[in-house]
Amino acid sequence: MKNENFSDYEIAELSDSALNQISDLEKTMCGETSKNIVLIAYQNKTVTEKENKIH
């Protein structure tokens, strides 16, 4: 997402399974790095939502 405008994204709507996978990955990364890692999932906004912001 380097040099991209975050206004083109929204928090992703994920299934329970996907949320569990992210949580497991956070735990793994925390254990490997000794840092408190938080992962955030974004999805592209729909064209309609983008157009609404312009008007």
SEKE-336969 format. One line per field, with one value per residue (C-alpha): residue number from 1; residue in one letter; x, y, z. Coordinates in nm, 2 decimals. Example, Ala and Ser with C-alpha at 12.3 -4.5 7.8 and 13.67 -1.06 7.14 Angstrom:
k = [1;2]
r = [A;S]
east = [1.23;1.37]
north = [-0.45;-0.11]
up = [0.78;0.71]
END
This chain:
k = [1;2;3;4;5;6;7;8;9;10;11;12;13;14;15;16;17;18;19;20;21;22;23;24;25;26;27;28;29;30;31;32;33;34;35;36;37;38;39;40;41;42;43;44;45;46;47;48;49;50;51;52;53;54;55]
r = [M;K;N;E;N;F;S;D;Y;E;I;A;E;L;S;D;S;A;L;N;Q;I;S;D;L;E;K;T;M;C;G;E;T;S;K;N;I;V;L;I;A;Y;Q;N;K;T;V;T;E;K;E;N;K;I;H]
east = [0.00;0.30;0.22;-0.15;-0.44;-0.60;-0.93;-0.97;-0.99;-1.22;-1.18;-1.24;-1.55;-1.40;-1.54;-1.48;-1.24;-1.04;-1.03;-0.90;-0.63;-0.52;-0.53;-0.31;-0.07;-0.05;0.03;0.30;0.46;0.45;0.63;0.89;0.96;0.89;0.68;0.30;0.20;-0.15;-0.26;-0.54;-0.72;-0.84;-1.05;-1.09;-1.40;-1.66;-1.68;-2.01;-1.87;-1.58;-1.82;-2.03;-1.74;-1.67;-2.03]
north = [0.00;0.22;0.57;0.48;0.69;0.51;0.69;0.43;0.15;0.04;-0.21;-0.55;-0.76;-1.10;-1.44;-1.59;-1.83;-1.54;-1.36;-1.67;-1.70;-1.34;-1.39;-1.70;-1.51;-1.22;-1.47;-1.63;-1.30;-1.18;-1.49;-1.46;-1.09;-1.04;-0.74;-0.67;-0.72;-0.61;-0.69;-0.49;-0.61;-0.35;-0.40;-0.16;0.05;0.00;0.24;0.37;0.45;0.64;0.84;0.93;1.09;1.31;1.45]
up = [0.00;-0.04;-0.16;-0.18;-0.05;0.25;0.17;-0.11;0.16;0.44;0.72;0.56;0.64;0.72;0.81;1.16;0.99;0.84;1.17;1.34;1.08;1.14;1.52;1.48;1.26;1.51;1.79;1.58;1.49;1.85;1.96;1.68;1.73;2.10;1.99;2.02;1.66;1.54;1.19;1.02;0.71;0.45;0.14;-0.15;-0.13;-0.40;-0.69;-0.56;-0.22;-0.38;-0.60;-0.31;-0.14;-0.44;-0.45]
END
